[in-house]
Amino acid sequence: MNNSYQNDQLVLKNGQDINGSVKWQSPSNIALVKYWGKRAIQIPNNPSISFTLNEAHTITSIEYSPLKPHQDWITFEFEGKKEDSFLNRIERFLKSLHPIFPFLQQLHLNIKSSNSFPHSSGIASSASSMSALALCLCSIEDNLFSTLQEKEAFFMKASHIARLGSGSASRSIYGKLAAWGISKYIDHSSDLHAVGHNDVHSTFKHFHDDVAIISGDKKSVSSTAGHALMDTNIYASKRYEQAKMNMKRILDSMASNDMEQFIEIVEEEAMTLHALMMCSNPSYMLMKPNTLTCIERIRAFRKESNLPIMFTLDAGPNVHILYPDNIKEEAAQFIQEQVMELTENNRIIYDQVGDGPKMIK
């Protein structure tokens, strides 16, 4: 934890008006260069960069009031229902933040959250949910103490807090593209928070990401467990070297609009991620048969049409179909004719690069 954010002065005083509410919508993101493997408290073993999405998001609200004797500290609902497993995780997370937000111990928090996509299915639900929660916490701090009036400072702290809950959540704080992890090719990059990165050709600011939901079931191995298995993966060190090299290559390709190289790196990163899972001990596989069929059809269509359509994968079976805006009609026809039948209940989330989180008044 970055001690610079610890502040024992953020304590409520008697008589202070502390009733209020905050609400944020925060997006998921899809990594182009993947983060897989960490150390210490959510410190990445390699840098990563991602597209921030638009339609795949979490909305989280927090009503806060003075904590009364014998009152539950936190109440939590996910999509209108009490979820003890989520509540327990949130309680542990918020307790760990007491050195940063000591006033939380003085508040009752009524938290409500909902997703626009299936939870735990390989779309980064932890990224959107933890970033939304972090933004709410920073808004509460600013409402009570006026300590985060500068926009840059607000979002940097929110990214830092989001990272402590879920590494990839740090990137969801910024729109378009965001990078997390120290890289000599990214200005002001850090292991402690993400930074926005917009030094790319305009093509990449308007990319589409249509997510084929191959399965909405909960993953058999969580991302937390998957990261831990990298500690004993015999290919880990080579992977981290590959990721650092791919950061430079993908940044170059997006700056120069080298679509051929961009496709090569994005798909290599996706396949490497799942190869690492299959080479873990114990090994496991999150791809489904229709995941592989979908990949084969995307590659065949790209070869036949000579159109820049590609795939990537998160830590799950669902296929993210990426393409620039200028081929959206051809891509839509391909997805309708060749991908839709591979999905669960004909479900595809049509998404695109987005502008980042939004505070909801």
C-alpha positions as CSV (number, residue, x, y, z in Angstrom):
1,M,0.0,0.0,0.0
2,N,1.3,3.5,-0.9
3,N,1.7,5.2,2.5
4,S,1.4,8.6,0.9
5,Y,-2.3,8.1,0.8
6,Q,-2.6,7.3,4.5
7,N,-4.1,10.2,6.3
8,D,-5.2,10.0,10.0
9,Q,-6.7,13.5,9.7
10,L,-9.6,12.2,7.6
11,V,-11.8,11.7,10.7
12,L,-15.3,13.1,11.2
13,K,-15.9,15.7,13.9
14,N,-18.9,15.9,16.2
15,G,-21.7,17.9,14.7
16,Q,-20.5,17.5,11.1
17,D,-23.2,16.9,8.5
18,I,-22.3,13.4,7.2
19,N,-25.5,12.2,5.5
20,G,-25.2,11.8,1.7
21,S,-25.1,9.6,-1.3
22,V,-22.8,9.1,-4.3
23,K,-23.3,7.1,-7.5
24,W,-20.9,6.1,-10.3
25,Q,-21.1,4.2,-13.5
26,S,-17.7,2.6,-14.3
27,P,-16.8,0.5,-17.3
28,S,-15.0,-2.8,-17.8
29,N,-12.0,-2.9,-20.0
30,I,-10.3,-5.4,-22.2
31,A,-6.5,-5.7,-22.0
32,L,-4.6,-5.8,-25.3
33,V,-1.3,-6.6,-23.5
34,K,-2.4,-8.8,-20.6
35,Y,-1.6,-8.5,-16.9
36,W,-1.2,-12.0,-15.5
37,G,0.9,-12.5,-12.4
38,K,1.5,-10.2,-9.5
39,R,3.5,-9.7,-6.3
40,A,3.2,-7.9,-3.0
41,I,-0.2,-6.0,-2.7
42,Q,-1.5,-6.0,-6.3
43,I,1.8,-5.0,-8.0
44,P,1.9,-6.3,-11.5
45,N,4.8,-8.4,-12.8
46,N,4.5,-6.7,-16.2
47,P,2.9,-3.6,-17.7
48,S,-0.5,-3.8,-19.5
49,I,-2.6,-1.7,-21.7
50,S,-6.4,-1.9,-22.4
51,F,-9.3,-0.5,-24.3
52,T,-11.9,1.1,-21.9
53,L,-15.3,-0.2,-22.8
54,N,-18.7,1.6,-22.9
55,E,-21.7,-0.7,-22.6
56,A,-20.1,-3.3,-20.2
57,H,-20.3,-1.4,-16.9
58,T,-21.1,-1.5,-13.3
59,I,-23.3,1.1,-11.5
60,T,-22.6,1.4,-7.8
61,S,-24.3,3.7,-5.3
62,I,-23.4,4.3,-1.7
63,E,-25.7,6.0,0.9
64,Y,-23.7,7.0,3.9
65,S,-24.9,8.2,7.4
66,P,-23.5,8.2,11.0
67,L,-23.0,4.6,12.2
68,K,-25.3,4.0,15.2
69,P,-24.6,1.5,18.1
70,H,-25.4,-2.1,17.2
71,Q,-26.0,-1.1,13.5
72,D,-24.5,-3.2,10.7
73,W,-21.5,-1.3,9.3
74,I,-22.3,-2.3,5.7
75,T,-25.5,-3.4,3.9
76,F,-25.0,-4.6,0.3
77,E,-27.3,-5.6,-2.6
78,F,-26.2,-6.9,-6.0
79,E,-28.9,-6.5,-8.6
80,G,-31.5,-6.2,-5.9
81,K,-30.5,-9.2,-3.9
82,K,-28.3,-9.7,-0.8
83,E,-25.1,-11.5,-1.7
84,D,-23.1,-12.6,1.3
85,S,-20.1,-13.7,-0.7
86,F,-19.8,-10.2,-2.3
87,L,-20.5,-8.5,1.0
88,N,-17.7,-10.4,2.8
89,R,-15.2,-9.4,0.0
90,I,-16.3,-5.8,0.2
91,E,-16.0,-5.8,4.0
92,R,-12.5,-7.2,3.9
93,F,-11.5,-4.6,1.2
94,L,-13.0,-1.6,3.1
95,K,-11.3,-2.7,6.4
96,S,-8.0,-2.8,4.5
97,L,-8.6,0.8,3.5
98,H,-9.0,2.2,7.0
99,P,-5.5,3.8,7.0
100,I,-6.5,5.7,3.8
101,F,-10.1,6.4,4.7
102,P,-10.3,6.3,8.5
103,F,-13.7,8.0,8.4
104,L,-15.2,4.8,7.0
105,Q,-15.2,3.4,10.5
106,Q,-17.6,6.1,11.5
107,L,-20.1,5.6,8.8
108,H,-23.0,3.2,7.9
109,L,-22.7,2.4,4.2
110,N,-25.7,1.1,2.2
111,I,-24.1,-0.1,-1.1
112,K,-26.1,-1.2,-4.2
113,S,-24.5,-2.5,-7.3
114,S,-25.5,-3.9,-10.7
115,N,-23.8,-5.0,-13.9
116,S,-24.8,-4.7,-17.5
117,F,-23.2,-8.1,-18.3
118,P,-22.9,-11.6,-16.7
119,H,-20.7,-11.7,-13.5
120,S,-17.7,-14.0,-13.3
121,S,-17.9,-15.1,-16.9
122,G,-14.6,-13.7,-18.3
123,I,-15.6,-10.1,-18.9
124,A,-13.8,-8.1,-16.3
125,S,-16.6,-7.6,-13.8
126,S,-14.1,-7.0,-11.0
127,A,-12.6,-4.2,-13.0
128,S,-15.9,-2.3,-13.4
129,S,-17.2,-3.1,-9.9
130,M,-14.0,-2.2,-8.0
131,S,-13.4,0.9,-10.0
132,A,-17.0,2.1,-9.4
133,L,-16.6,1.4,-5.7
134,A,-13.3,3.3,-5.6
135,L,-14.8,6.3,-7.3
136,C,-17.6,6.3,-4.8
137,L,-15.2,6.2,-1.9
138,C,-13.2,9.1,-3.3
139,S,-16.4,11.1,-3.9
140,I,-17.4,10.5,-0.2
141,E,-13.9,11.7,0.9
142,D,-14.2,14.8,-1.3
143,N,-17.8,15.5,-0.1
144,L,-16.8,15.3,3.5
145,F,-13.3,16.9,3.5
146,S,-12.9,18.7,0.1
147,T,-9.5,17.0,-0.3
148,L,-9.8,15.8,-3.9
149,Q,-10.9,19.0,-5.8
150,E,-8.4,18.6,-8.5
151,K,-9.6,16.2,-11.2
152,E,-6.2,14.6,-11.9
153,A,-5.6,13.9,-8.2
154,F,-9.1,12.5,-7.8
155,F,-8.8,10.0,-10.6
156,M,-5.2,9.0,-9.7
157,K,-6.3,8.2,-6.1
158,A,-9.4,6.4,-7.4
159,S,-7.1,4.3,-9.7
160,H,-4.8,3.5,-6.8
161,I,-7.8,2.4,-4.6
162,A,-9.3,0.4,-7.4
163,R,-6.0,-1.4,-8.0
164,L,-6.0,-2.6,-4.3
165,G,-9.3,-4.3,-5.0
166,S,-8.6,-5.6,-8.5
167,G,-5.5,-4.9,-10.5
168,S,-7.3,-4.4,-13.8
169,A,-9.8,-2.1,-12.1
170,S,-7.0,0.6,-12.0
171,R,-7.3,0.9,-15.8
172,S,-11.1,1.4,-15.9
173,I,-10.7,4.8,-14.3
174,Y,-9.5,6.3,-17.6
175,G,-11.3,6.6,-21.0
176,K,-10.2,5.3,-24.4
177,L,-6.9,3.5,-23.5
178,A,-5.2,3.1,-20.2
179,A,-1.9,1.6,-19.2
180,W,-0.9,0.1,-15.8
181,G,2.6,-0.9,-14.7
182,I,6.0,0.7,-15.1
183,S,7.0,0.9,-18.7
184,K,9.7,3.1,-20.1
185,Y,7.5,3.6,-23.2
186,I,4.6,5.3,-21.2
187,D,5.0,8.7,-19.6
188,H,4.3,8.8,-15.8
189,S,3.6,5.0,-15.8
190,S,3.3,3.4,-12.4
191,D,2.8,0.1,-10.7
192,L,0.6,1.9,-8.1
193,H,-2.1,3.3,-10.5
194,A,-2.9,3.4,-14.1
195,V,-2.5,6.4,-16.5
196,G,-4.5,7.3,-19.6
197,H,-2.8,6.9,-22.9
198,N,-4.2,8.7,-25.9
199,D,-1.0,9.0,-28.1
200,V,-2.5,6.7,-30.7
201,H,-3.9,7.0,-34.2
202,S,-7.6,8.1,-34.2
203,T,-8.6,4.7,-35.6
204,F,-8.0,3.1,-32.2
205,K,-10.1,5.7,-30.3
206,H,-13.2,4.4,-32.2
207,F,-12.7,0.6,-32.1
208,H,-15.5,-1.8,-31.6
209,D,-15.5,-4.7,-29.1
210,D,-18.4,-7.1,-29.7
211,V,-18.3,-9.8,-27.0
212,A,-19.6,-13.2,-28.0
213,I,-21.0,-14.7,-24.8
214,I,-20.0,-18.4,-25.3
215,S,-20.9,-19.1,-21.7
216,G,-22.3,-17.0,-18.9
217,D,-21.5,-19.5,-16.2
218,K,-19.2,-18.7,-13.4
219,K,-15.6,-19.5,-14.2
220,S,-14.2,-22.8,-12.8
221,V,-11.0,-21.0,-11.7
222,S,-11.1,-17.4,-10.5
223,S,-8.7,-14.8,-11.7
224,T,-7.3,-14.5,-8.2
225,A,-6.4,-18.2,-8.2
226,G,-5.0,-17.9,-11.7
227,H,-2.6,-15.1,-10.8
228,A,-1.4,-17.1,-7.8
229,L,-0.5,-20.0,-10.1
230,M,1.9,-17.8,-12.0
231,D,4.2,-17.9,-9.0
232,T,5.1,-21.5,-9.9
233,N,4.6,-21.4,-13.6
234,I,7.9,-22.4,-15.3
235,Y,7.2,-20.0,-18.2
236,A,6.5,-17.0,-16.0
237,S,9.8,-15.1,-16.5
238,K,9.7,-15.5,-20.3
239,R,6.1,-14.3,-20.3
240,Y,7.0,-11.1,-18.4
241,E,9.8,-10.4,-20.9
242,Q,7.3,-11.0,-23.8
243,A,4.8,-8.6,-22.3
244,K,7.3,-5.8,-21.9
245,M,8.4,-6.3,-25.5
246,N,4.8,-6.4,-26.7
247,M,4.1,-3.1,-24.9
248,K,6.6,-1.3,-27.1
249,R,5.4,-3.1,-30.2
250,I,1.7,-2.4,-29.7
251,L,2.3,1.3,-28.8
252,D,4.3,1.6,-32.0
253,S,1.6,-0.1,-34.0
254,M,-1.2,2.2,-32.6
255,A,0.8,5.3,-33.1
256,S,1.6,4.5,-36.8
257,N,-1.7,2.7,-37.5
258,D,0.1,-0.5,-38.4
259,M,-3.0,-2.7,-38.2
260,E,-1.2,-5.9,-39.3
261,Q,1.2,-5.7,-36.4
262,F,-1.6,-4.7,-34.0
263,I,-3.6,-7.8,-34.9
264,E,-0.6,-10.0,-34.5
265,I,0.2,-8.8,-31.0
266,V,-3.4,-8.7,-29.7
267,E,-4.1,-12.3,-30.8
268,E,-0.7,-13.5,-29.5
269,E,-1.4,-12.0,-26.1
270,A,-4.8,-13.7,-26.0
271,M,-3.5,-17.1,-26.8
272,T,-0.5,-16.7,-24.5
273,L,-2.8,-15.9,-21.6
274,H,-4.7,-19.1,-22.0
275,A,-1.5,-21.1,-22.7
276,L,-0.2,-20.0,-19.3
277,M,-3.4,-21.4,-17.7
278,M,-2.9,-24.7,-19.5
279,C,0.7,-24.8,-18.4
280,S,0.0,-24.0,-14.7
281,N,0.2,-26.6,-12.0
282,P,-2.5,-27.7,-11.6
283,S,-3.4,-26.9,-15.2
284,Y,-6.9,-25.7,-16.2
285,M,-8.7,-24.5,-19.3
286,L,-11.3,-21.8,-19.5
287,M,-11.9,-21.9,-23.2
288,K,-14.9,-23.9,-24.5
289,P,-15.3,-25.8,-27.8
290,N,-17.2,-22.8,-29.3
291,T,-14.5,-20.5,-28.2
292,L,-12.1,-22.2,-30.5
293,T,-14.6,-22.5,-33.3
294,C,-15.2,-18.7,-33.0
295,I,-11.5,-18.0,-33.2
296,E,-11.1,-20.2,-36.3
297,R,-14.0,-18.4,-38.0
298,I,-12.6,-15.0,-37.3
299,R,-9.2,-15.9,-38.7
300,A,-10.8,-17.5,-41.8
301,F,-13.1,-14.5,-42.4
302,R,-10.1,-12.1,-42.0
303,K,-8.1,-14.1,-44.6
304,E,-10.9,-14.3,-47.1
305,S,-12.1,-10.7,-46.7
306,N,-8.8,-9.0,-46.0
307,L,-10.6,-6.9,-43.4
308,P,-8.9,-6.0,-40.0
309,I,-11.2,-8.0,-37.7
310,M,-9.5,-9.8,-34.8
311,F,-10.1,-11.5,-31.4
312,T,-8.9,-11.3,-27.9
313,L,-9.9,-13.1,-24.8
314,D,-10.1,-12.2,-21.1
315,A,-9.7,-14.8,-18.4
316,G,-12.8,-16.8,-19.6
317,P,-14.4,-18.5,-22.6
318,N,-16.0,-15.4,-24.2
319,V,-14.6,-14.0,-27.3
320,H,-14.0,-10.2,-27.8
321,I,-14.3,-9.4,-31.5
322,L,-12.3,-6.2,-32.2
323,Y,-12.5,-4.1,-35.4
324,P,-12.2,-0.5,-36.4
325,D,-15.3,1.6,-37.0
326,N,-14.9,1.8,-40.8
327,I,-15.8,-1.9,-41.2
328,K,-18.7,-2.0,-38.8
329,E,-21.2,-3.1,-41.4
330,E,-19.2,-6.0,-42.7
331,A,-18.3,-7.0,-39.1
332,A,-22.0,-6.9,-38.1
333,Q,-22.9,-9.2,-41.0
334,F,-20.1,-11.7,-40.2
335,I,-21.1,-11.8,-36.5
336,Q,-24.8,-12.3,-37.4
337,E,-24.0,-15.1,-39.9
338,Q,-21.1,-16.9,-38.3
339,V,-20.8,-16.1,-34.7
340,M,-24.3,-15.7,-33.3
341,E,-25.0,-19.4,-33.5
342,L,-22.0,-20.2,-31.3
343,T,-23.2,-18.1,-28.4
344,E,-25.3,-18.9,-25.4
345,N,-28.9,-17.9,-26.1
346,N,-27.7,-15.8,-29.1
347,R,-26.1,-13.3,-26.7
348,I,-23.6,-10.8,-27.9
349,I,-22.7,-7.6,-26.1
350,Y,-22.1,-4.9,-28.8
351,D,-19.6,-2.6,-27.3
352,Q,-17.0,0.0,-28.3
353,V,-14.2,2.1,-26.8
354,G,-15.7,4.5,-24.3
355,D,-14.9,7.7,-22.5
356,G,-14.6,6.2,-19.0
357,P,-16.5,6.5,-15.8
358,K,-19.5,8.8,-15.2
359,M,-20.8,10.3,-12.0
360,I,-24.6,9.9,-11.8
361,K,-26.3,12.8,-10.1
